[in-house]
Amino acid sequence: MPEKRFYRTKLIPMKLAKAKDVGHDISYQDIAEATELSYMTVHRYATKQIPRPDYETVARLATYFGVPIEEFVYEETDPGQIVGEATATA
């Protein structure tokens, strides 16, 4: 049986870094409106494991933060086990 794959995004650290750059808090609703995604989608990609990330959703979020997709999303092979770098670059 193939190993399950789970993905997470760096949305939260990138949201904090962008807020620091612009000088004010950025809400999930702000991101949702700017990317034309729903609030719930943004929240889920920020806080949950994503078994099958949607390419367009990830592309919109990565574009919003000005980073390549590969820098925005990372793989977890088992819940809690990170494969790749999980911190935002400044």
N, CA, C and O atoms as a MOPAC input file, in Angstrom:
PM7 MOZYME 1SCF
protein

 N      0.84100 1    -1.18400 1     0.00000 1
 C      0.00000 1     0.00000 1     0.00000 1
 C      0.88600 1     1.24700 1     0.00000 1
 O      1.81200 1     1.34700 1     0.80500 1
 N      0.60900 1     2.20100 1    -0.89900 1
 C      1.45200 1     3.40100 1    -0.95900 1
 C      1.34000 1     4.22900 1     0.31300 1
 O      0.30100 1     4.27200 1     0.97200 1
 N      2.42900 1     4.86800 1     0.62300 1
 C      2.48700 1     5.73600 1     1.80100 1
 C      1.61000 1     6.96200 1     1.57700 1
 O      1.65900 1     7.58100 1     0.51400 1
 N      0.80700 1     7.31200 1     2.58300 1
 C     -0.02100 1     8.51500 1     2.47800 1
 C      0.86800 1     9.73900 1     2.52300 1
 O      1.85100 1     9.78500 1     3.26200 1
 N      0.51900 1    10.70600 1     1.74100 1
 C      1.26200 1    11.96500 1     1.73100 1
 C      0.35700 1    13.07600 1     2.24300 1
 O     -0.82700 1    13.15300 1     1.91800 1
 N      0.95000 1    13.91000 1     3.03700 1
 C      0.25300 1    15.07900 1     3.56200 1
 C      1.11300 1    16.29700 1     3.30100 1
 O      2.34100 1    16.21800 1     3.30700 1
 N      0.46700 1    17.41100 1     3.07500 1
 C      1.17200 1    18.65200 1     2.79700 1
 C      0.69400 1    19.72800 1     3.74800 1
 O     -0.43700 1    19.69800 1     4.23400 1
 N      1.56500 1    20.66500 1     3.99900 1
 C      1.23500 1    21.87400 1     4.75900 1
 C      1.79800 1    23.05500 1     3.98500 1
 O      2.63300 1    22.90400 1     3.09300 1
 N      1.32000 1    24.22000 1     4.35100 1
 C      1.84200 1    25.43600 1     3.73100 1
 C      2.56800 1    26.27800 1     4.77700 1
 O      2.46200 1    26.03900 1     5.98000 1
 N      3.28600 1    27.23800 1     4.29700 1
 C      3.98300 1    28.19500 1     5.16300 1
 C      3.17200 1    29.48500 1     5.28400 1
 O      3.72600 1    30.56100 1     5.50700 1
 N      1.85700 1    29.36100 1     5.13300 1
 C      0.99900 1    30.52900 1     5.12300 1
 C      1.13400 1    31.36000 1     6.39800 1
 O      1.24300 1    32.58400 1     6.32300 1
 N      1.12800 1    30.72500 1     7.54900 1
 C      1.17200 1    31.49600 1     8.80000 1
 C      2.47400 1    32.29400 1     8.94600 1
 O      2.40200 1    33.49800 1     9.19100 1
 N      3.65800 1    31.68500 1     8.80800 1
 C      4.86200 1    32.52000 1     8.92900 1
 C      4.97800 1    33.56900 1     7.81800 1
 O      5.51000 1    34.65600 1     8.04300 1
 N      4.48300 1    33.24500 1     6.62900 1
 C      4.53400 1    34.23500 1     5.54300 1
 C      3.54300 1    35.36500 1     5.79400 1
 O      3.82000 1    36.51500 1     5.45300 1
 N      2.40100 1    35.05700 1     6.38000 1
 C      1.41200 1    36.07400 1     6.75300 1
 C      2.00600 1    37.02100 1     7.79600 1
 O      1.84600 1    38.23800 1     7.69700 1
 N      2.68100 1    36.46700 1     8.78100 1
 C      3.31200 1    37.29700 1     9.81500 1
 C      4.41800 1    38.17200 1     9.23400 1
 O      4.53100 1    39.34400 1     9.59100 1
 N      5.23200 1    37.61100 1     8.34300 1
 C      6.31900 1    38.38100 1     7.71600 1
 C      5.75600 1    39.51100 1     6.85400 1
 O      6.27100 1    40.62800 1     6.87500 1
 N      4.69500 1    39.21500 1     6.09500 1
 C      4.09500 1    40.24900 1     5.24600 1
 C      3.46100 1    41.34600 1     6.10100 1
 O      3.56400 1    42.52600 1     5.76900 1
 N      2.80700 1    40.96300 1     7.19800 1
 C      2.21600 1    41.95600 1     8.09400 1
 C      3.29500 1    42.88200 1     8.65300 1
 O      3.09400 1    44.09100 1     8.76300 1
 N      4.42700 1    42.30500 1     8.99900 1
 C      5.53700 1    43.12200 1     9.51000 1
 C      6.02400 1    44.09100 1     8.43000 1
 O      6.30600 1    45.25400 1     8.71600 1
 N      6.12000 1    43.61000 1     7.19600 1
 C      6.57100 1    44.45500 1     6.08600 1
 C      5.61600 1    45.61400 1     5.80400 1
 O      6.05300 1    46.73600 1     5.54600 1
 N      4.30100 1    45.33600 1     5.85400 1
 C      3.33000 1    46.38600 1     5.53400 1
 C      2.93500 1    47.22500 1     6.74300 1
 O      2.30300 1    48.27100 1     6.59500 1
 N      3.30700 1    46.76800 1     7.94600 1
 C      3.06500 1    47.56000 1     9.14400 1
 C      1.70000 1    47.40400 1     9.77200 1
 O      1.31500 1    48.20900 1    10.62000 1
 N      0.95800 1    46.38500 1     9.37400 1
 C     -0.33800 1    46.11200 1    10.00400 1
 C     -0.70800 1    44.65400 1     9.81700 1
 O     -0.19000 1    43.96700 1     8.93700 1
 N     -1.62100 1    44.19600 1    10.67000 1
 C     -2.04300 1    42.80100 1    10.62300 1
 C     -2.73000 1    42.49200 1     9.29800 1
 O     -3.38400 1    43.35000 1     8.70400 1
 N     -2.57000 1    41.26100 1     8.85100 1
 C     -3.25400 1    40.77400 1     7.65500 1
 C     -4.11400 1    39.59900 1     8.10800 1
 O     -3.61100 1    38.64000 1     8.69300 1
 N     -5.40100 1    39.68000 1     7.83600 1
 C     -6.31200 1    38.61900 1     8.25500 1
 C     -6.45900 1    37.56800 1     7.15900 1
 O     -6.10300 1    37.79500 1     6.00200 1
 N     -6.98900 1    36.42200 1     7.54800 1
 C     -7.30200 1    35.40600 1     6.53700 1
 C     -8.32000 1    35.96000 1     5.53900 1
 O     -8.27600 1    35.62400 1     4.35600 1
 N     -9.22700 1    36.79900 1     6.01000 1
 C    -10.20900 1    37.40900 1     5.11000 1
 C     -9.52500 1    38.32600 1     4.10400 1
 O     -9.90600 1    38.34400 1     2.93400 1
 N     -8.52100 1    39.09100 1     4.53600 1
 C     -7.76600 1    39.93800 1     3.61000 1
 C     -7.12500 1    39.08200 1     2.51200 1
 O     -7.17600 1    39.43000 1     1.33200 1
 N     -6.52800 1    37.96900 1     2.91400 1
 C     -5.87900 1    37.07100 1     1.95700 1
 C     -6.92600 1    36.46100 1     1.02800 1
 O     -6.70900 1    36.36300 1    -0.18000 1
 N     -8.05400 1    36.05400 1     1.59000 1
 C     -9.12700 1    35.46400 1     0.78500 1
 C     -9.60400 1    36.44600 1    -0.29000 1
 O     -9.76000 1    36.07200 1    -1.45200 1
 N     -9.83000 1    37.67100 1     0.09400 1
 C    -10.29700 1    38.67400 1    -0.87100 1
 C     -9.25100 1    38.95400 1    -1.93900 1
 O     -9.58900 1    39.07500 1    -3.11700 1
 N     -7.98100 1    39.05800 1    -1.54500 1
 C     -6.91300 1    39.35900 1    -2.50400 1
 C     -6.66600 1    38.21200 1    -3.48600 1
 O     -6.24600 1    38.44100 1    -4.62000 1
 N     -6.92600 1    36.98700 1    -3.05000 1
 C     -6.65500 1    35.81700 1    -3.89200 1
 C     -7.91900 1    35.25500 1    -4.54300 1
 O     -7.85400 1    34.31500 1    -5.33400 1
 N     -9.07300 1    35.84300 1    -4.20100 1
 C    -10.37200 1    35.36100 1    -4.69200 1
 C    -10.62900 1    33.90900 1    -4.28700 1
 O    -11.19700 1    33.12500 1    -5.04700 1
 N    -10.19600 1    33.57300 1    -3.06800 1
 C    -10.47400 1    32.27400 1    -2.46200 1
 C    -11.43300 1    32.50400 1    -1.30200 1
 O    -11.59000 1    33.63300 1    -0.83900 1
 N    -12.06600 1    31.45000 1    -0.83700 1
 C    -12.94800 1    31.61200 1     0.32200 1
 C    -12.11300 1    31.70800 1     1.60200 1
 O    -10.98000 1    31.23200 1     1.66800 1
 N    -12.70900 1    32.33700 1     2.60900 1
 C    -12.06300 1    32.42200 1     3.91000 1
 C    -11.73400 1    31.02500 1     4.41900 1
 O    -10.63400 1    30.79600 1     4.92300 1
 N    -12.67400 1    30.08600 1     4.29500 1
 C    -12.46900 1    28.72600 1     4.80900 1
 C    -11.31500 1    28.02700 1     4.10000 1
 O    -10.56900 1    27.27800 1     4.73100 1
 N    -11.15900 1    28.25600 1     2.81500 1
 C    -10.03500 1    27.66100 1     2.07700 1
 C     -8.71900 1    28.21000 1     2.60000 1
 O     -7.78600 1    27.44700 1     2.85100 1
 N     -8.63200 1    29.51200 1     2.76500 1
 C     -7.40100 1    30.12100 1     3.28300 1
 C     -7.10300 1    29.59100 1     4.68200 1
 O     -5.96600 1    29.23100 1     4.98400 1
 N     -8.11000 1    29.54400 1     5.51900 1
 C     -7.92400 1    29.04800 1     6.88800 1
 C     -7.45900 1    27.59300 1     6.88100 1
 O     -6.54800 1    27.23300 1     7.62600 1
 N     -8.07100 1    26.75900 1     6.05100 1
 C     -7.69100 1    25.34200 1     5.97700 1
 C     -6.24300 1    25.19000 1     5.51200 1
 O     -5.49700 1    24.39200 1     6.07900 1
 N     -5.83900 1    25.93900 1     4.49700 1
 C     -4.47000 1    25.84600 1     3.99500 1
 C     -3.46900 1    26.40400 1     5.00800 1
 O     -2.29300 1    26.04300 1     4.97300 1
 N     -3.91300 1    27.26200 1     5.89100 1
 C     -3.02300 1    27.80400 1     6.92600 1
 C     -2.85800 1    26.84900 1     8.09300 1
 O     -1.78100 1    26.77000 1     8.68300 1
 N     -3.92400 1    26.11500 1     8.43600 1
 C     -3.91400 1    25.40700 1     9.71600 1
 C     -4.01500 1    23.89000 1     9.63900 1
 O     -3.82000 1    23.22300 1    10.65500 1
 N     -4.30700 1    23.33000 1     8.49900 1
 C     -4.55900 1    21.89400 1     8.40800 1
 C     -3.56300 1    21.20500 1     7.47400 1
 O     -2.91400 1    21.83700 1     6.64100 1
 N     -3.47000 1    19.88800 1     7.64700 1
 C     -2.75700 1    19.07500 1     6.67000 1
 C     -3.65300 1    18.97300 1     5.44600 1
 O     -4.87000 1    18.82500 1     5.56200 1
 N     -3.04600 1    19.05400 1     4.28900 1
 C     -3.79500 1    18.98900 1     3.03700 1
 C     -3.37000 1    17.70200 1     2.32000 1
 O     -2.22900 1    17.60800 1     1.86700 1
 N     -4.26100 1    16.71100 1     2.20700 1
 C     -3.85500 1    15.46200 1     1.56600 1
 C     -3.59200 1    15.61600 1     0.06600 1
 O     -2.69100 1    14.97400 1    -0.47400 1
 N     -4.36500 1    16.45500 1    -0.60000 1
 C     -4.19100 1    16.67200 1    -2.03000 1
 C     -4.36500 1    18.16100 1    -2.32700 1
 O     -5.46500 1    18.59500 1    -2.66900 1
 N     -3.29800 1    18.94400 1    -2.20100 1
 C     -3.43500 1    20.38500 1    -2.43000 1
 C     -3.88600 1    20.67900 1    -3.85900 1
 O     -3.43600 1    20.04300 1    -4.81100 1
 N     -4.76500 1    21.63500 1    -3.98500 1
 C     -5.20900 1    22.07900 1    -5.29800 1
 C     -4.15800 1    23.02300 1    -5.87700 1
 O     -3.77800 1    24.00600 1    -5.24100 1
 N     -3.69200 1    22.71700 1    -7.08700 1
 C     -2.60200 1    23.50000 1    -7.68200 1
 C     -2.97800 1    24.97900 1    -7.80500 1
 O     -2.18500 1    25.84600 1    -7.43800 1
 N     -4.15600 1    25.27200 1    -8.30800 1
 C     -4.52900 1    26.68200 1    -8.49800 1
 C     -4.60900 1    27.42600 1    -7.17000 1
 O     -4.20200 1    28.58400 1    -7.07800 1
 N     -5.13000 1    26.76400 1    -6.14400 1
 C     -5.20600 1    27.38800 1    -4.82100 1
 C     -3.80800 1    27.70400 1    -4.29400 1
 O     -3.54500 1    28.81300 1    -3.83000 1
 N     -2.91900 1    26.72200 1    -4.37000 1
 C     -1.55200 1    26.93100 1    -3.89700 1
 C     -0.86900 1    28.01100 1    -4.73000 1
 O     -0.14000 1    28.84000 1    -4.18500 1
 N     -1.09400 1    28.01100 1    -6.03400 1
 C     -0.48100 1    29.02200 1    -6.90900 1
 C     -0.96800 1    30.42300 1    -6.54200 1
 O     -0.17200 1    31.36100 1    -6.50000 1
 N     -2.25800 1    30.57200 1    -6.27800 1
 C     -2.78900 1    31.89300 1    -5.89100 1
 C     -2.17400 1    32.37300 1    -4.57700 1
 O     -1.78200 1    33.53300 1    -4.44700 1
 N     -2.09600 1    31.46900 1    -3.61400 1
 C     -1.52600 1    31.85000 1    -2.31900 1
 C     -0.03300 1    32.16400 1    -2.44600 1
 O      0.43700 1    33.15400 1    -1.88500 1
 N      0.70500 1    31.34600 1    -3.16500 1
 C      2.13800 1    31.60200 1    -3.35000 1
 C      2.35400 1    32.93900 1    -4.06800 1
 O      3.24700 1    33.70500 1    -3.70400 1
 N      1.54800 1    33.21200 1    -5.07200 1
 C      1.64800 1    34.48400 1    -5.79800 1
 C      1.36500 1    35.66100 1    -4.87100 1
 O      2.05800 1    36.67700 1    -4.93200 1
 N      0.36800 1    35.53700 1    -4.02400 1
 C      0.04500 1    36.59800 1    -3.06200 1
 C      1.24900 1    36.92700 1    -2.19100 1
 O      1.52400 1    38.09400 1    -1.91200 1
 N      1.96800 1    35.88900 1    -1.76300 1
 C      3.13300 1    36.10600 1    -0.90600 1
 C      4.41900 1    36.34200 1    -1.69300 1
 O      5.47300 1    36.57600 1    -1.10100 1
 N      4.34100 1    36.28300 1    -3.01800 1
 C      5.50400 1    36.58500 1    -3.85500 1
 C      6.58900 1    35.53000 1    -3.80100 1
 O      7.77500 1    35.84800 1    -3.89400 1
 N      6.18500 1    34.25400 1    -3.64700 1
 C      7.15900 1    33.16500 1    -3.57400 1
 C      6.77100 1    32.06600 1    -4.55900 1
 O      5.60600 1    31.95600 1    -4.94200 1
 N      7.74800 1    31.24800 1    -4.97200 1
 C      7.40400 1    30.10300 1    -5.81600 1
 C      6.61100 1    29.06300 1    -5.01600 1
 O      6.72300 1    28.98900 1    -3.79300 1
 N      5.82500 1    28.28000 1    -5.71300 1
 C      5.01900 1    27.24400 1    -5.06000 1
 C      5.89000 1    26.33600 1    -4.19900 1
 O      5.50600 1    25.97700 1    -3.08600 1
 N      7.05500 1    25.96700 1    -4.70800 1
 C      7.94500 1    25.05000 1    -3.98600 1
 C      8.38400 1    25.61700 1    -2.63800 1
 O      8.72400 1    24.86500 1    -1.72500 1
 N      8.37600 1    26.92900 1    -2.52000 1
 C      8.76800 1    27.57200 1    -1.26100 1
 C      7.57300 1    27.70900 1    -0.31300 1
 O      7.74900 1    27.89900 1     0.89000 1
 N      6.37500 1    27.61200 1    -0.85400 1
 C      5.16500 1    27.83900 1    -0.07300 1
 C      4.60100 1    26.57500 1     0.57300 1
 O      4.04000 1    26.63400 1     1.66700 1
 N      4.74800 1    25.44100 1    -0.09500 1
 C      4.15000 1    24.19700 1     0.39200 1
 C      5.24500 1    23.16900 1     0.66100 1
 O      6.25000 1    23.13100 1    -0.04800 1
 N      5.05500 1    22.34500 1     1.67500 1
 C      6.02300 1    21.29400 1     1.97700 1
 C      5.28700 1    20.01700 1     2.34700 1
 O      4.10800 1    20.04500 1     2.69800 1
 N      5.98700 1    18.91000 1     2.26500 1
 C      5.39000 1    17.60200 1     2.47800 1
 C      5.67100 1    17.07600 1     3.88000 1
 O      6.76700 1    17.24300 1     4.41600 1
 N      4.66800 1    16.44500 1     4.45700 1
 C      4.82100 1    15.68300 1     5.69100 1
 C      4.55700 1    14.23000 1     5.32000 1
 O      3.49800 1    13.92500 1     4.77100 1
 N      5.48900 1    13.32600 1     5.60500 1
 C      5.26300 1    11.92900 1     5.25200 1
 C      4.35900 1    11.24000 1     6.25500 1
 O      3.57200 1    10.37400 1     5.87200 1
 N      4.44800 1    11.59400 1     7.51800 1
 C      3.55800 1    11.11400 1     8.57100 1
 C      3.08200 1    12.34500 1     9.31600 1
 O      3.79700 1    13.34600 1     9.38200 1
 N      1.88300 1    12.28500 1     9.87800 1
 C      1.44800 1    13.45400 1    10.65300 1
 C      2.50600 1    13.85400 1    11.67600 1
 O      2.93800 1    13.04000 1    12.49200 1
 N      2.91000 1    15.09700 1    11.62100 1
 C      3.90200 1    15.59800 1    12.55800 1
 C      5.34000 1    15.45800 1    12.08700 1
 O      6.23200 1    16.06300 1    12.68000 1
 N      5.59600 1    14.67400 1    11.03200 1
 C      6.96300 1    14.50800 1    10.52700 1
 C      7.13500 1    15.36600 1     9.28700 1
 O      6.47300 1    15.14800 1     8.27300 1
 N      8.01500 1    16.32800 1     9.37100 1
 C      8.19700 1    17.29700 1     8.30200 1
 C      9.30300 1    16.83900 1     7.35800 1
 O     10.36500 1    16.38400 1     7.78400 1
 N      9.02200 1    16.97100 1     6.07200 1
 C     10.03300 1    16.73400 1     5.04500 1
 C     10.26200 1    18.08700 1     4.38700 1
 O      9.36700 1    18.59400 1     3.71100 1
 N     11.41400 1    18.67200 1     4.56200 1
 C     11.71000 1    19.97700 1     3.98500 1
 C     11.69300 1    21.06500 1     5.04000 1
 O     11.39000 1    20.81800 1     6.20700 1
 N     12.01400 1    22.23900 1     4.62200 1
 C     12.11100 1    23.41900 1     5.46700 1
 C     10.71300 1    23.97100 1     5.73700 1
 O      9.91100 1    24.09200 1     4.81200 1
 N     10.41900 1    24.30000 1     6.96700 1
 C      9.07900 1    24.77800 1     7.31200 1
 C      9.04800 1    26.21000 1     7.79400 1
 O      8.01900 1    26.65000 1     8.30700 1
 N     10.12000 1    26.95200 1     7.65400 1
 C     10.11100 1    28.33700 1     8.10700 1
 C     10.14300 1    29.27000 1     6.91500 1
 O     10.70400 1    28.93800 1     5.87000 1
 N      9.55500 1    30.41200 1     7.07000 1
 C      9.54100 1    31.40600 1     6.01000 1
 C     10.90400 1    32.07300 1     5.90700 1
 O     11.60400 1    32.25100 1     6.90400 1
 N     11.26100 1    32.43300 1     4.70200 1
 C     12.50100 1    33.18100 1     4.51800 1
 C     12.16900 1    34.66000 1     4.49300 1
 O     11.14200 1    35.06800 1     3.95000 1
 N     13.02200 1    35.44000 1     5.06900 1
 C     12.76300 1    36.89000 1     5.12200 1
 C     13.60200 1    37.61700 1     4.13000 1
 O     13.51900 1    38.84100 1     4.03200 1

